[in-house]
Amino acid sequence: MTFSEELRASTATVWDAAVGHRFVDELWQGTLPRDVLTRYLVQDNQFLDSFVALLGAAIAGSGRGEPRLRLARQLGLVAGPENDFFARAFDALDVPAADRTRPELLPPTAGFIAHMDDVRENGRYPDQLAVLLVAEWLYLDWATRPGADLPVDPIAREWIELHRGPAFEEWVGFLRTEFDKATADLGTPHRQAVTAHFTHTVDLERKFFEATCAA
């Protein structure tokens, strides 16, 4: 079993609770209240700057050319199509300008941003990959439901489509492989730190769905 598989298995209870959360079910079923979808997207959009910065740190921290280029290509996608999605979704949902740029942050949103910023500033390449891997792999999990019909709502449909399919599967596969390579020779203290980053990120993902529905 690879290290990424070990960490996925060790966090299975919380991971599966996030992937099977009521928010995800209602998003897929097209029954998610409009105000919940709006609140979720407004909050999720606040991750973008820290996520882009974290990707940039991983690009700089990679010691090999090909992984660096692969990370850089993904950075371009995040800054392009995904960023464009938010602008179009906010227009469709009539989100006020203040909520697009400076909304009041839910506690898990603020915690997730702080976590990404801390790992970017103080962590090393394996630590940064741990956070990126959870953020992308867990989303691939909830956005992949073989045989399920996509929701009719175009915003919900596009958000799901952005996080699944062959290209996104390849990206997550790359992150898993690169993470396992980067952590292969870590000493025990650093391995424990990486484990803590991975586990904390999984917990933040679940709390984010919880807070979005409960606010």
C-alpha positions in Angstrom: 0.0 0.0 0.0 1.4 3.4 -0.9 1.6 6.2 1.6 -1.3 8.1 -0.1 -3.4 5.0 0.1 -2.5 4.6 3.8 -3.5 8.1 4.6 -6.7 7.8 2.6 -7.6 4.6 4.6 -6.7 6.2 7.9 -9.0 9.1 7.3 -11.8 7.0 5.8 -14.5 7.9 8.3 -14.1 11.7 7.9 -13.3 11.5 4.2 -16.4 9.4 3.4 -18.6 11.7 5.6 -17.5 14.6 3.4 -17.9 12.7 0.1 -21.4 11.5 1.1 -22.4 14.7 2.8 -26.0 16.0 2.5 -24.6 19.0 0.6 -23.1 16.7 -2.1 -26.3 14.6 -2.3 -28.5 17.7 -2.8 -26.1 19.2 -5.3 -26.3 16.1 -7.4 -30.0 15.7 -7.0 -30.7 19.4 -8.0 -32.4 20.0 -4.7 -29.8 22.2 -3.0 -31.4 25.4 -1.9 -30.2 28.4 -3.9 -29.0 30.3 -0.8 -26.9 27.3 0.3 -25.4 27.0 -3.2 -24.6 30.7 -3.3 -23.1 30.7 0.2 -20.9 27.7 -0.7 -19.6 29.3 -3.9 -19.0 32.6 -2.2 -17.0 30.9 0.5 -15.2 28.5 -1.9 -14.1 31.4 -4.1 -12.2 32.8 -1.1 -9.8 29.8 -1.3 -8.7 30.7 -4.7 -5.9 33.1 -3.9 -4.3 30.9 -1.2 -4.7 27.8 -3.4 -3.0 29.5 -6.3 -0.2 30.6 -4.0 0.2 27.1 -2.6 0.4 25.7 -6.1 3.0 28.3 -6.9 5.0 27.2 -3.8 4.8 23.6 -4.9 6.0 24.6 -8.4 9.0 26.3 -6.8 9.6 23.5 -4.4 9.6 20.7 -6.9 13.1 19.5 -7.7 12.4 18.1 -11.1 11.4 19.7 -14.4 8.5 17.5 -15.5 6.5 17.7 -12.3 7.1 21.4 -12.1 5.7 21.8 -15.6 2.7 19.6 -14.7 1.9 21.7 -11.7 2.3 24.9 -13.7 -0.2 23.7 -16.3 -2.7 23.0 -13.6 -2.1 26.5 -12.2 -3.1 27.9 -15.6 -6.4 26.0 -15.5 -7.2 27.1 -12.0 -6.5 30.7 -12.9 -8.5 30.4 -16.2 -11.6 28.2 -16.5 -12.3 27.7 -12.8 -11.9 31.4 -12.1 -14.2 32.2 -15.0 -16.8 29.9 -13.6 -17.1 31.9 -10.4 -17.6 35.1 -12.3 -20.4 33.6 -14.4 -22.0 31.8 -11.4 -22.0 35.0 -9.3 -23.6 36.9 -12.1 -26.3 34.3 -12.5 -26.9 34.2 -8.7 -26.9 38.0 -8.4 -24.1 37.9 -5.8 -23.3 41.4 -4.5 -19.9 42.8 -5.2 -18.9 42.8 -1.5 -19.6 39.1 -1.2 -17.5 38.4 -4.3 -14.4 40.0 -2.8 -14.7 40.4 1.0 -17.5 38.2 2.4 -17.7 37.3 6.1 -15.7 34.0 6.3 -17.2 31.0 7.9 -14.8 29.4 10.5 -13.8 26.5 8.3 -13.1 28.8 5.4 -10.8 31.0 7.5 -9.2 27.8 8.9 -8.6 26.3 5.5 -7.1 29.6 4.2 -4.8 29.8 7.3 -3.8 26.1 6.8 -2.9 26.6 3.2 -1.0 29.8 3.9 0.9 28.1 6.8 1.9 25.1 4.7 3.0 27.4 1.8 5.1 29.6 4.1 6.5 27.1 6.5 6.1 23.7 4.9 8.2 21.9 2.3 7.3 20.3 -1.0 5.8 17.1 0.6 3.7 19.1 3.0 2.4 21.3 0.2 1.5 18.2 -1.9 -0.4 16.7 1.0 -2.8 19.6 1.2 -3.1 19.9 -2.6 -3.8 16.1 -2.9 -6.6 16.1 -0.4 -8.2 19.2 -1.9 -8.3 17.6 -5.3 -8.7 13.9 -4.6 -11.6 14.4 -2.2 -13.4 16.6 -4.8 -12.8 14.0 -7.5 -14.4 11.4 -5.2 -17.6 13.4 -4.6 -17.9 14.5 -8.2 -17.6 10.9 -9.6 -20.8 9.0 -9.4 -20.9 6.4 -12.2 -24.3 6.0 -13.7 -25.8 9.1 -11.9 -27.5 11.8 -13.9 -26.1 15.2 -13.7 -28.3 17.9 -12.3 -30.3 20.1 -14.7 -29.1 23.3 -13.0 -26.2 24.6 -15.1 -24.2 26.0 -12.2 -24.3 22.7 -10.2 -23.7 20.7 -13.4 -20.6 22.8 -14.4 -19.2 22.7 -10.8 -19.4 18.9 -10.9 -17.9 18.7 -14.4 -15.0 20.8 -13.3 -14.0 18.2 -10.8 -14.3 14.9 -12.7 -13.5 13.3 -16.0 -10.3 12.0 -17.6 -8.3 15.3 -17.3 -9.1 15.7 -13.7 -8.5 12.1 -12.9 -5.1 12.4 -14.6 -4.3 15.4 -12.4 -5.2 13.6 -9.2 -3.3 10.6 -10.4 -0.3 12.8 -10.9 -0.6 14.3 -7.4 -0.8 10.8 -5.8 2.2 9.6 -7.7 4.2 12.7 -7.0 3.2 12.7 -3.3 4.3 9.1 -2.9 7.6 9.8 -4.6 8.2 13.0 -2.5 7.5 11.2 0.8 9.3 7.9 0.1 12.4 8.8 2.0 11.1 11.1 4.7 12.3 10.6 8.2 9.8 9.9 10.9 9.2 13.5 12.2 8.6 14.9 8.7 6.4 11.9 7.8 4.3 12.6 10.9 4.0 16.2 9.9 2.8 15.3 6.4 0.3 12.9 8.0 -1.0 15.7 10.2 -1.3 18.1 7.2 -3.3 15.5 5.2 -5.6 14.6 8.1 -6.3 18.2 9.0 -7.1 19.0 5.4 -9.6 16.1 5.3 -11.2 17.4 8.5 -11.5 20.9 7.1 -13.2 19.7 3.9 -15.9 18.0 6.0 -16.3 21.0 8.3 -16.6 23.3 5.2 -19.6 21.3 3.9 -21.1 21.3 7.4 -20.8 25.0 7.9 -22.1 25.8 4.5 -25.3 23.9 5.1 -25.7 25.1 8.7 -25.0 28.8 8.3 
